[in-house]
């Protein structure tokens, strides 16, 4: 790897300054001024390492000899340019600087390598986390389908028994016929609810069935079973939201509603979906019990967070002073739709 040109420029400038200093000061300080060459060798070592230290020291020897001959008529003094103690001291000190430079560069390289390793490990952990979340979600969906199918099959069998029992009661004009017919109707509606829930898990495969339709179905069934009131405000423009984003928004809303009703025992849930400043803005507010401190560690919150991050958005869960819980999700509008 070639050394940067600026280092060579700095080195030549330092030599020019040293030559001017020595030539100007030599008649006054005589041999003592040669000790300034140690600083020059140290600078060469800092710029170029061990090679810079050796090269600078070797060049200063003939330079000092020429200067001594120029300013002195004593041959014995000329040999001071080859003083082994001075030369060895100069090399030793400049080598210490070169070692310091080498250690600094090595530490910088190790730090860069460590940062790259940390970045790689972070990416791997994110991939693992996404894989775990996706597989956890798939397992949940599969388990839900299995449970729904089992419950649906049981209810259908119970409904068949009720139908046969009801026919016998009608034939015998029994007084409990009305109650039995009511029970039969409840079982039929429960079966229909389970079939609808199972269908809604794949509702986006059905043409014309979107976020609003799915949300209305969920709210209708939840209202019947939990007596929860829902307030919905969805802008007409939301129909233009890409289907894959609608799907994620529905999943987030579904999870938020489930948490509010199941865990928060909410009696009222407000849902608002709008498009503001180039972002899809979803708010779910409920009047249920305050959220626990560790709710963000739960799988439901992690799944919602994962869905939001996959679309480059943000998700926040906050507690209002009036006791209401707000889940706020914003997702940027894709460039193709803006």
LUMLOLO-162750 format. One record per residue (C-alpha): y, x, z negated; residue in three letters. Coordinates in steps of 0.001 Angstrom, whole numbers. Last residue first. Example, Ala and Ser with C-alpha at 12.3 -4.5 7.8 and 13.67 -1.06 7.14 Angstrom:
<recs>
{Y = -1060; X = 13670; Z = -7140; r = SER}
{Y = -4500; X = 12300; Z = -7800; r = ALA}
</recs>
This chain:
<recs>
{Y = 9002; X = -46661; Z = 3072; r = UNK}
{Y = 5461; X = -47673; Z = 4006; r = UNK}
{Y = 4410; X = -44492; Z = 5857; r = UNK}
{Y = 6147; X = -42436; Z = 3188; r = UNK}
{Y = 3871; X = -43872; Z = 507; r = UNK}
{Y = 5717; X = -45864; Z = -2208; r = UNK}
{Y = 5637; X = -43923; Z = -5447; r = UNK}
{Y = 3615; X = -45445; Z = -8331; r = UNK}
{Y = 5114; X = -46653; Z = -11611; r = UNK}
{Y = 3105; X = -48011; Z = -14549; r = UNK}
{Y = 4529; X = -49489; Z = -17756; r = UNK}
{Y = 2291; X = -50829; Z = -20519; r = UNK}
{Y = 4432; X = -52544; Z = -23116; r = UNK}
{Y = 3230; X = -53694; Z = -26553; r = UNK}
{Y = 5281; X = -56319; Z = -28367; r = UNK}
{Y = 6027; X = -55835; Z = -32057; r = UNK}
{Y = 9735; X = -56626; Z = -31892; r = UNK}
{Y = 10497; X = -52907; Z = -32262; r = UNK}
{Y = 8628; X = -52279; Z = -29027; r = UNK}
{Y = 5435; X = -50227; Z = -28880; r = UNK}
{Y = 4950; X = -47999; Z = -25844; r = UNK}
{Y = 2212; X = -47235; Z = -23312; r = UNK}
{Y = 3251; X = -45071; Z = -20380; r = UNK}
{Y = 1790; X = -44529; Z = -16909; r = UNK}
{Y = 3142; X = -42246; Z = -14195; r = UNK}
{Y = 2440; X = -42092; Z = -10471; r = UNK}
{Y = 1011; X = -39622; Z = -7951; r = UNK}
{Y = -1634; X = -42044; Z = -6649; r = UNK}
{Y = -4535; X = -40223; Z = -8320; r = UNK}
{Y = -2317; X = -39927; Z = -11407; r = UNK}
{Y = -2213; X = -43714; Z = -11797; r = UNK}
{Y = -5976; X = -44170; Z = -11483; r = UNK}
{Y = -6584; X = -41358; Z = -13978; r = UNK}
{Y = -4140; X = -42805; Z = -16496; r = UNK}
{Y = -5816; X = -46212; Z = -16244; r = UNK}
{Y = -9229; X = -44597; Z = -16716; r = UNK}
{Y = -7963; X = -42541; Z = -19643; r = UNK}
{Y = -6510; X = -45641; Z = -21270; r = UNK}
{Y = -9809; X = -47494; Z = -20970; r = UNK}
{Y = -11859; X = -44500; Z = -22122; r = UNK}
{Y = -9987; X = -44258; Z = -25406; r = UNK}
{Y = -8013; X = -41159; Z = -26351; r = UNK}
{Y = -4701; X = -42921; Z = -25652; r = UNK}
{Y = -5612; X = -45537; Z = -28265; r = UNK}
{Y = -5607; X = -42974; Z = -31065; r = UNK}
{Y = -2531; X = -44318; Z = -32872; r = UNK}
{Y = -3829; X = -47940; Z = -32846; r = UNK}
{Y = -1861; X = -50500; Z = -30787; r = UNK}
{Y = 132; X = -53079; Z = -32694; r = UNK}
{Y = -1416; X = -56579; Z = -32839; r = UNK}
{Y = -844; X = -58811; Z = -29833; r = UNK}
{Y = 2433; X = -59928; Z = -28277; r = UNK}
{Y = 1657; X = -58594; Z = -24802; r = UNK}
{Y = 3683; X = -56888; Z = -22059; r = UNK}
{Y = 2272; X = -55639; Z = -18736; r = UNK}
{Y = 4772; X = -53922; Z = -16433; r = UNK}
{Y = 4087; X = -52684; Z = -12892; r = UNK}
{Y = 6714; X = -50937; Z = -10731; r = UNK}
{Y = 5856; X = -49830; Z = -7201; r = UNK}
{Y = 8322; X = -47105; Z = -6354; r = UNK}
{Y = 10931; X = -46497; Z = -3645; r = UNK}
{Y = 13873; X = -47435; Z = -5828; r = UNK}
{Y = 12250; X = -50591; Z = -7171; r = UNK}
{Y = 9297; X = -52610; Z = -5842; r = UNK}
{Y = 8058; X = -55294; Z = -8214; r = UNK}
{Y = 5068; X = -56354; Z = -10289; r = UNK}
{Y = 5543; X = -58205; Z = -13575; r = UNK}
{Y = 2855; X = -59360; Z = -16005; r = UNK}
{Y = 3570; X = -61111; Z = -19289; r = UNK}
{Y = 779; X = -61729; Z = -21824; r = UNK}
{Y = 918; X = -64342; Z = -24599; r = UNK}
{Y = -1507; X = -65109; Z = -27419; r = UNK}
{Y = -2606; X = -61492; Z = -27836; r = UNK}
{Y = -5724; X = -60753; Z = -29887; r = UNK}
{Y = -4820; X = -57046; Z = -29574; r = UNK}
{Y = -8379; X = -55808; Z = -29045; r = UNK}
{Y = -9892; X = -58398; Z = -26723; r = UNK}
{Y = -6783; X = -60084; Z = -25353; r = UNK}
{Y = -4439; X = -57092; Z = -24975; r = UNK}
{Y = -7219; X = -54668; Z = -24071; r = UNK}
{Y = -8584; X = -57027; Z = -21406; r = UNK}
{Y = -5114; X = -57616; Z = -19998; r = UNK}
{Y = -4423; X = -53868; Z = -19762; r = UNK}
{Y = -7813; X = -53213; Z = -18148; r = UNK}
{Y = -7262; X = -55932; Z = -15543; r = UNK}
{Y = -3724; X = -54725; Z = -14856; r = UNK}
{Y = -4936; X = -51153; Z = -14282; r = UNK}
{Y = -7782; X = -52361; Z = -12067; r = UNK}
{Y = -5409; X = -54620; Z = -10110; r = UNK}
{Y = -2943; X = -51771; Z = -9620; r = UNK}
{Y = -5793; X = -49574; Z = -8354; r = UNK}
{Y = -6893; X = -52206; Z = -5831; r = UNK}
{Y = -3351; X = -52941; Z = -4752; r = UNK}
{Y = -2942; X = -49225; Z = -4085; r = UNK}
{Y = -6034; X = -49234; Z = -1840; r = UNK}
{Y = -4765; X = -52356; Z = -83; r = UNK}
{Y = -1370; X = -50941; Z = 853; r = UNK}
{Y = 1492; X = -52949; Z = -709; r = UNK}
{Y = 2829; X = -55451; Z = 1830; r = UNK}
{Y = 1903; X = -58481; Z = -286; r = UNK}
{Y = 4074; X = -56929; Z = -3012; r = UNK}
{Y = 7110; X = -57980; Z = -977; r = UNK}
{Y = 6719; X = -61506; Z = -2381; r = UNK}
{Y = 7695; X = -60122; Z = -5813; r = UNK}
{Y = 5234; X = -60851; Z = -8596; r = UNK}
{Y = 6333; X = -62471; Z = -11848; r = UNK}
{Y = 3456; X = -63695; Z = -13998; r = UNK}
{Y = 3557; X = -65278; Z = -17454; r = UNK}
{Y = 125; X = -65724; Z = -19001; r = UNK}
{Y = -796; X = -67853; Z = -22006; r = UNK}
{Y = -4029; X = -66974; Z = -23827; r = UNK}
{Y = -6375; X = -69857; Z = -24705; r = UNK}
{Y = -9285; X = -67367; Z = -24855; r = UNK}
{Y = -12008; X = -68868; Z = -22615; r = UNK}
{Y = -9967; X = -71115; Z = -20346; r = UNK}
{Y = -7014; X = -68738; Z = -20230; r = UNK}
{Y = -9311; X = -65854; Z = -19422; r = UNK}
{Y = -10813; X = -67741; Z = -16470; r = UNK}
{Y = -7440; X = -68652; Z = -15027; r = UNK}
{Y = -5952; X = -65236; Z = -15718; r = UNK}
{Y = -8754; X = -63438; Z = -13921; r = UNK}
{Y = -8569; X = -65789; Z = -10929; r = UNK}
{Y = -4788; X = -65451; Z = -10700; r = UNK}
{Y = -5061; X = -61665; Z = -10824; r = UNK}
{Y = -7608; X = -61642; Z = -8008; r = UNK}
{Y = -5401; X = -63815; Z = -5805; r = UNK}
{Y = -2270; X = -61786; Z = -6552; r = UNK}
{Y = -3954; X = -58439; Z = -5913; r = UNK}
{Y = -5453; X = -59482; Z = -2573; r = UNK}
{Y = -8067; X = -61700; Z = -914; r = UNK}
{Y = -7142; X = -62136; Z = 2774; r = UNK}
{Y = -10311; X = -60484; Z = 4060; r = UNK}
{Y = -12992; X = -59990; Z = 1427; r = UNK}
{Y = -13874; X = -56375; Z = 711; r = UNK}
{Y = -10938; X = -56329; Z = -1660; r = UNK}
{Y = -12818; X = -58714; Z = -3953; r = UNK}
{Y = -15567; X = -56293; Z = -4853; r = UNK}
{Y = -15361; X = -56563; Z = -8646; r = UNK}
{Y = -13971; X = -60041; Z = -8084; r = UNK}
{Y = -17373; X = -61289; Z = -6942; r = UNK}
{Y = -19039; X = -60434; Z = -10220; r = UNK}
{Y = -16268; X = -62166; Z = -12093; r = UNK}
{Y = -16574; X = -65191; Z = -9806; r = UNK}
{Y = -20330; X = -65389; Z = -10372; r = UNK}
{Y = -19762; X = -65134; Z = -14109; r = UNK}
{Y = -17137; X = -67894; Z = -14025; r = UNK}
{Y = -19377; X = -70170; Z = -11919; r = UNK}
{Y = -22168; X = -69759; Z = -14436; r = UNK}
{Y = -19783; X = -70569; Z = -17263; r = UNK}
{Y = -18558; X = -73659; Z = -15379; r = UNK}
{Y = -22151; X = -74891; Z = -14926; r = UNK}
{Y = -22976; X = -74232; Z = -18578; r = UNK}
{Y = -19914; X = -76189; Z = -19668; r = UNK}
{Y = -20864; X = -79082; Z = -17352; r = UNK}
{Y = -24368; X = -79204; Z = -18817; r = UNK}
{Y = -22934; X = -79283; Z = -22306; r = UNK}
{Y = -20726; X = -82218; Z = -21332; r = UNK}
{Y = -23693; X = -84027; Z = -19773; r = UNK}
{Y = -25653; X = -83441; Z = -22974; r = UNK}
{Y = -22836; X = -84847; Z = -25078; r = UNK}
{Y = -22662; X = -87963; Z = -22874; r = UNK}
{Y = -26450; X = -88492; Z = -22892; r = UNK}
{Y = -26610; X = -88344; Z = -26657; r = UNK}
{Y = -27017; X = -92146; Z = -26957; r = UNK}
{Y = -30296; X = -92209; Z = -24979; r = UNK}
{Y = -30600; X = -94566; Z = -21993; r = UNK}
{Y = -34269; X = -93581; Z = -21474; r = UNK}
{Y = -33797; X = -92719; Z = -17782; r = UNK}
{Y = -30456; X = -91121; Z = -18576; r = UNK}
{Y = -32059; X = -89053; Z = -21318; r = UNK}
{Y = -34882; X = -87931; Z = -19006; r = UNK}
{Y = -32444; X = -86950; Z = -16286; r = UNK}
{Y = -30346; X = -85043; Z = -18820; r = UNK}
{Y = -33366; X = -83065; Z = -19991; r = UNK}
{Y = -34190; X = -82085; Z = -16410; r = UNK}
{Y = -30598; X = -81072; Z = -15744; r = UNK}
{Y = -30378; X = -79273; Z = -19087; r = UNK}
{Y = -33506; X = -77264; Z = -18270; r = UNK}
{Y = -32042; X = -76321; Z = -14889; r = UNK}
{Y = -28786; X = -75345; Z = -16602; r = UNK}
{Y = -30644; X = -73131; Z = -19053; r = UNK}
{Y = -32339; X = -71347; Z = -16153; r = UNK}
{Y = -28984; X = -70943; Z = -14434; r = UNK}
{Y = -27474; X = -69659; Z = -17674; r = UNK}
{Y = -30231; X = -67085; Z = -18079; r = UNK}
{Y = -29848; X = -65895; Z = -14488; r = UNK}
{Y = -26088; X = -65610; Z = -14901; r = UNK}
{Y = -26469; X = -63687; Z = -18149; r = UNK}
{Y = -28880; X = -61246; Z = -16514; r = UNK}
{Y = -26740; X = -60904; Z = -13377; r = UNK}
{Y = -23589; X = -60430; Z = -15421; r = UNK}
{Y = -25280; X = -57819; Z = -17577; r = UNK}
{Y = -26584; X = -55929; Z = -14547; r = UNK}
{Y = -23238; X = -56170; Z = -12832; r = UNK}
{Y = -21452; X = -54911; Z = -15920; r = UNK}
{Y = -23889; X = -52012; Z = -16200; r = UNK}
{Y = -23227; X = -51061; Z = -12577; r = UNK}
{Y = -19474; X = -51301; Z = -13099; r = UNK}
{Y = -19628; X = -49240; Z = -16281; r = UNK}
{Y = -21807; X = -46608; Z = -14620; r = UNK}
{Y = -19358; X = -46401; Z = -11746; r = UNK}
{Y = -16481; X = -46006; Z = -14207; r = UNK}
{Y = -18269; X = -43253; Z = -16067; r = UNK}
{Y = -19074; X = -41627; Z = -12751; r = UNK}
{Y = -15431; X = -41714; Z = -11709; r = UNK}
{Y = -14222; X = -40499; Z = -15125; r = UNK}
{Y = -16798; X = -37710; Z = -15261; r = UNK}
{Y = -15963; X = -36563; Z = -11725; r = UNK}
{Y = -12234; X = -36673; Z = -12438; r = UNK}
{Y = -12764; X = -34646; Z = -15611; r = UNK}
{Y = -14937; X = -32145; Z = -13763; r = UNK}
{Y = -12338; X = -31783; Z = -11015; r = UNK}
{Y = -9596; X = -31358; Z = -13624; r = UNK}
{Y = -11702; X = -28778; Z = -15459; r = UNK}
{Y = -12238; X = -26884; Z = -12192; r = UNK}
{Y = -8512; X = -26938; Z = -11442; r = UNK}
{Y = -7748; X = -25681; Z = -14943; r = UNK}
{Y = -10397; X = -22977; Z = -14586; r = UNK}
{Y = -8830; X = -21817; Z = -11324; r = UNK}
{Y = -5326; X = -21788; Z = -12846; r = UNK}
{Y = -6577; X = -19904; Z = -15904; r = UNK}
{Y = -8332; X = -17395; Z = -13674; r = UNK}
{Y = -5186; X = -16941; Z = -11559; r = UNK}
{Y = -3098; X = -16481; Z = -14721; r = UNK}
{Y = -5608; X = -13907; Z = -15992; r = UNK}
{Y = -5497; X = -12000; Z = -12712; r = UNK}
{Y = -1690; X = -11957; Z = -12848; r = UNK}
{Y = -1777; X = -10782; Z = -16480; r = UNK}
{Y = -4320; X = -8106; Z = -15636; r = UNK}
{Y = -2112; X = -6929; Z = -12786; r = UNK}
{Y = 904; X = -6801; Z = -15100; r = UNK}
{Y = -1115; X = -4919; Z = -17724; r = UNK}
{Y = -2227; X = -2377; Z = -15126; r = UNK}
{Y = 1341; X = -1948; Z = -13894; r = UNK}
{Y = 2576; X = -1349; Z = -17458; r = UNK}
{Y = -262; X = 1094; Z = -18183; r = UNK}
{Y = 483; X = 3079; Z = -15020; r = UNK}
{Y = 4191; X = 3203; Z = -15887; r = UNK}
{Y = 3463; X = 4430; Z = -19404; r = UNK}
{Y = 1079; X = 7026; Z = -18012; r = UNK}
{Y = 3757; X = 8161; Z = -15538; r = UNK}
{Y = 6262; X = 8426; Z = -18406; r = UNK}
{Y = 3790; X = 10542; Z = -20399; r = UNK}
{Y = 3204; X = 12632; Z = -17262; r = UNK}
{Y = 6987; X = 13276; Z = -17054; r = UNK}
{Y = 6942; X = 14644; Z = -20602; r = UNK}
{Y = 3958; X = 16911; Z = -19955; r = UNK}
{Y = 5211; X = 18134; Z = -16569; r = UNK}
{Y = 8633; X = 19119; Z = -17934; r = UNK}
{Y = 7119; X = 20790; Z = -20976; r = UNK}
{Y = 4673; X = 22712; Z = -18756; r = UNK}
{Y = 7549; X = 23909; Z = -16523; r = UNK}
{Y = 9740; X = 24949; Z = -19447; r = UNK}
{Y = 6905; X = 26766; Z = -21220; r = UNK}
{Y = 5738; X = 28457; Z = -18015; r = UNK}
{Y = 9202; X = 29901; Z = -17231; r = UNK}
{Y = 9249; X = 30167; Z = -13418; r = UNK}
{Y = 12988; X = 29465; Z = -13000; r = UNK}
{Y = 13517; X = 31918; Z = -15855; r = UNK}
{Y = 12450; X = 34628; Z = -13385; r = UNK}
{Y = 15998; X = 34756; Z = -12010; r = UNK}
{Y = 17289; X = 35902; Z = -15367; r = UNK}
{Y = 15387; X = 39171; Z = -15135; r = UNK}
{Y = 16991; X = 39794; Z = -11752; r = UNK}
{Y = 20524; X = 39753; Z = -13292; r = UNK}
{Y = 23233; X = 39103; Z = -10687; r = UNK}
{Y = 23623; X = 35468; Z = -11620; r = UNK}
{Y = 25207; X = 32362; Z = -10043; r = UNK}
{Y = 23494; X = 32265; Z = -6655; r = UNK}
{Y = 20270; X = 33886; Z = -7811; r = UNK}
{Y = 20017; X = 31359; Z = -10615; r = UNK}
{Y = 20756; X = 28454; Z = -8238; r = UNK}
{Y = 18069; X = 29574; Z = -5779; r = UNK}
{Y = 15506; X = 29932; Z = -8577; r = UNK}
{Y = 16436; X = 26525; Z = -9983; r = UNK}
{Y = 15833; X = 24907; Z = -6594; r = UNK}
{Y = 12559; X = 26839; Z = -6187; r = UNK}
{Y = 11276; X = 25308; Z = -9490; r = UNK}
{Y = 12898; X = 21838; Z = -9048; r = UNK}
{Y = 10661; X = 21026; Z = -6086; r = UNK}
{Y = 7428; X = 21589; Z = -8033; r = UNK}
{Y = 8614; X = 19420; Z = -10928; r = UNK}
{Y = 9662; X = 16576; Z = -8630; r = UNK}
{Y = 6338; X = 16591; Z = -6764; r = UNK}
{Y = 4266; X = 16668; Z = -9964; r = UNK}
{Y = 6108; X = 13777; Z = -11625; r = UNK}
{Y = 6228; X = 11672; Z = -8447; r = UNK}
{Y = 2499; X = 12177; Z = -7890; r = UNK}
{Y = 1809; X = 11076; Z = -11472; r = UNK}
{Y = 3639; X = 7779; Z = -11065; r = UNK}
{Y = 5987; X = 7008; Z = -8174; r = UNK}
{Y = 9114; X = 5410; Z = -9635; r = UNK}
{Y = 8613; X = 6131; Z = -13335; r = UNK}
{Y = 7301; X = 9624; Z = -12578; r = UNK}
{Y = 10316; X = 10401; Z = -10366; r = UNK}
{Y = 12632; X = 9245; Z = -13172; r = UNK}
{Y = 10815; X = 11448; Z = -15679; r = UNK}
{Y = 11028; X = 14387; Z = -13253; r = UNK}
{Y = 14809; X = 13896; Z = -12973; r = UNK}
{Y = 15168; X = 13626; Z = -16759; r = UNK}
{Y = 13229; X = 16899; Z = -17119; r = UNK}
{Y = 15512; X = 18471; Z = -14461; r = UNK}
{Y = 18361; X = 18132; Z = -16965; r = UNK}
{Y = 16758; X = 21088; Z = -18787; r = UNK}
{Y = 18082; X = 23284; Z = -15999; r = UNK}
{Y = 21583; X = 22955; Z = -17489; r = UNK}
{Y = 20559; X = 25309; Z = -20302; r = UNK}
{Y = 20227; X = 28205; Z = -17857; r = UNK}
{Y = 24014; X = 28631; Z = -17322; r = UNK}
{Y = 26062; X = 26119; Z = -19277; r = UNK}
{Y = 29458; X = 26871; Z = -17692; r = UNK}
{Y = 28588; X = 28337; Z = -14291; r = UNK}
{Y = 25840; X = 25713; Z = -13903; r = UNK}
{Y = 27952; X = 22600; Z = -14514; r = UNK}
{Y = 29208; X = 21776; Z = -10994; r = UNK}
{Y = 26143; X = 22953; Z = -9090; r = UNK}
{Y = 23813; X = 21346; Z = -11623; r = UNK}
{Y = 25622; X = 17966; Z = -11658; r = UNK}
{Y = 25973; X = 17821; Z = -7863; r = UNK}
{Y = 22289; X = 18682; Z = -7398; r = UNK}
{Y = 21276; X = 16110; Z = -10014; r = UNK}
{Y = 23380; X = 13337; Z = -8451; r = UNK}
{Y = 21911; X = 14052; Z = -5012; r = UNK}
{Y = 18407; X = 14054; Z = -6499; r = UNK}
{Y = 19013; X = 10717; Z = -8223; r = UNK}
{Y = 20278; X = 9233; Z = -4946; r = UNK}
{Y = 17145; X = 10481; Z = -3156; r = UNK}
{Y = 14913; X = 8778; Z = -5772; r = UNK}
{Y = 16814; X = 5497; Z = -5642; r = UNK}
{Y = 16490; X = 5467; Z = -1847; r = UNK}
{Y = 12767; X = 6241; Z = -2084; r = UNK}
{Y = 12312; X = 3397; Z = -4559; r = UNK}
{Y = 14263; X = 1033; Z = -2266; r = UNK}
{Y = 11828; X = 1749; Z = 545; r = UNK}
{Y = 9013; X = 58; Z = -1379; r = UNK}
{Y = 5884; X = 2187; Z = -1620; r = UNK}
{Y = 3313; X = 1668; Z = 1089; r = UNK}
{Y = 0; X = 0; Z = 0; r = UNK}
</recs>
